[in-house]
Amino acid sequence: MSPNNHVDIMFLHGWGLTTRVCVLTPCLYSVAEKTGAAELHKIAEVLQKDILNKTVLVAWSLGGLLALQLAELSDKVVGIVFLATAPKFMNDAAWLKTIDEKELAGLGQALNTDTGSALASFITLIAHGDISSRKTARYLQSCVAKQEHQQILSCWLQELENLDLREAYSRLTLPAYVLLAEKDVLINQNINQSLTELNPRIEVDILLSCGHAFFISAAQEARSRIERFINAGIN
């Protein structure tokens, strides 16, 4: 990418964590509180007003669903990097390698019973698979969502359960790149085949020996691959 061809980058965090996961990111909890609605399409309507220049979305986990909706609302979105995410999070007979309905239901029940414990368990889950899983978990613990956001978190769990944006993913023509993790227990790396079938234009890559939060445990490698995509694919 030419030095004069400037683009902005918007980082979109995932479920259970806050904006501190990445630098210069909108806090989706704050947006939800201001709008009084936590549904992702409502958040997308607000965020698209903040996209004033050509922008690449770097979206992790739940943020990938939001990125797909933002891309359809704003013609200033010129690229998307999907990190450990999928256009549909819930397994069904024809779509495997993501999250089982019972697992999501269990997380929802735990969230309603003891929000703090549910978030702590989720941190352990997304750190699983990393070579330095304890270090990753400690870092994520410093970024965990506040218990007062329980209602927003519950709404987002319903979004994870109900949203199916595979058609939107298949329609993407702007430059996009998917980065998955070999040891991710939420988004299995083998979903890469299904993603390629949905949209052959989108490159899918896999980081080895990493879990769902690989941008922490393998930060340098993840950054290198994201920069390569942006420099090569964004005009």
N, C-alpha and C positions, 0 to 999 in steps of 0.2 A: 504494500500500500504506500502510495506517495506521501511524504511528510506533509504536503499541502492538502491531502485528502482526509481531513479530520472527521472522525466519528466519535460519538459519545458511547459509553458503555454503561448499561444499567444491569445491576446484579439483583436477582430475585431469589430470596431465601426460601427454604422449605418449611415443612410442618414441624412445630415444636421448638424451633430456634428463632433467633431475632436477627436484626440487621447487623449485629456485631460479628456475625460469621464472615462477612465480606466487608470491604471498604467501599464507602460511597454508595450505599444501597438504600432504597426506600424501605421503611419498616412497614410491612403489610398490616401489622396489628394497628398501627396508628391510623393508616388509611381506613381500615374497617371501623375503627372507633369514630372517626370524623364523619364517615358516610352513614353510620348506623346500620350498615349491611355488610356482612362478611363474605357473601357469595363472590366467587372469583370474577364473574363477569362484571359485577359492580365495581370491584377494585380495579379491573382493567379499564373501565370507563373513566375512572379518576386518573390513573397513571398515564393514560395516553395523552392527557392534556399537558403532562410534564415533559413529554418527548418533543422537544423543540428543534433538534438537529437530527441528522442521520445517526441512528443508534443501533448498536448491537446488543441484544439481550443475552445475558449469561444467566441461565436459569437452572437452579438445582431442585431436584425432587418435585414437590408440589408446585414449585415455581415454573416448571415446564408447562403445566396446564395453563397457567396464567400467561406465559409467553406466547402460547399458541393463540390465545384470545386477543392479546395485545397486537400481535402481528396482523390480525384481521381488521383491527380498528384503526391502526396508524400506518400510513404509507411511508413514515419516516423510519420505521423499523427496517433495517437493511441486512440483518443477519441474526441468527440465533445459535447459541451454543447450549445444548441440552446436557446437563450433568446429572448422571444417575437418575434418569427420569424416563417416563413413558407417556404416550398419549392416552393410555387407559391403565389405571392402577389395579383394578379388580380382576382377578382371574375369572374366566368362564370356560366352557367346554372348548371353545375355539381360540381362546387367548390365555395362554399360560405364562409362566415365568415372572409373574408379578406377585400380588398379595392375595392370600386366601381370605375369603369372606369371614371365616371364623376368627382369624387373627385380627382383622380390623374391628370386628364386633367386640372382641376381648379388650382391645385398646380403648374403645369407646366406653365400655363399662368401667374400666379402671380409671379413666379420666373423670367420670362422674363421681366415683367413689372416693378417690384420693388422687387429685391432680398432680401433686408433687411426686408421688411414687410412680405414677404413670409416665411422667416425663423422664424420670430417672431411668426407668426400664427402657424407654425408647432410646435414650442416649446410648445405653449399653448395646442395644440392637444395632444401631447404625454405625457404631464403632467396631462391631464384630467383623473379623476378617482382615483388619489392618495388622501389619507387622507390629506396629506400636499402638495396639488398641487401647491400652490404659492411658497413654499420653493423649491420644485422640479424644477419649471419653472425658478426660479432665478438661481439655480445651472446650469441648462442646458444652460441658456443664456450666462454664462461665458465660455461655451465650444462650442458655435455655430460656424459653418463654416464661413469662410471669404467670403465676397461678390465677391471677385475676383475669387472664385471657381465656379462661376455660370455655366460655360460650363460643368464642371465635374458633378455638381449636376444635370444638365439637362440630361446628358448622363445616370446617375444612375437612374433617373426617368424612362427613356426608358427601362432600364434593369428591373426595377420593373414591368413595364407594360408587357414586352415581355418574360421574362425568366420563364420557367416552368421546374423545376428540381425535379418534383415528382418521376420520374423514378430513378434518382440518389438517392433520399431519400429512396425509396423502396429497393434499392440494398445495402444499408449500412449494413455491418456486424460488423464493429468495434463498441465498446461501445459508446452509444450516449444517451443523456438525453435532454428532452425538458422542459423548464420552461416557463409557460405562466402566464398571469395576469388576474384576475377576471374582472377588470374594463377597460381593454385595448380597446380603440375605433378603433384601427387599425387591430389588430389580435384578433378576438373574441375568448374567452376561449373555446367556443363550437367546435372550429376546432379540439380539442383534439380527437374527435371520428374519423374524417377523417384521422388524422395523424396515429392513431392506426391501422386503416384499411390498410393504405399504408405500414406500417412496424410495425408489432406487437412486434418486438424485442426491440423497443425503448420505454423507459418509458416516459410518459407525466405527468407533475405535474402542479398544479395551485396555485399561491399565491393569497390570498384573499385581498380585499380592496386595490388593487394596479393598476396602469396604465402601459403604455408601457415602462416607465423608472423605473420599480420597483427596479432595482439594486441600485437606489439612495434612494428612499423613504423607502425601506425595505432592506437596504444593508446587515444588519447582517443575516437576514433570508435567503436572496439569497445566500450569501457567504456560510452559513452553508449547504445549499442543494447542492451547487456546490462541496464543499469539500467532502460531503458524497459520491457523485457520483464518484469523482476521487479516493478517498480512497478505495471504495468498488469495483469499476469496471475496474480500469486500472492496468494492470500487467506489 
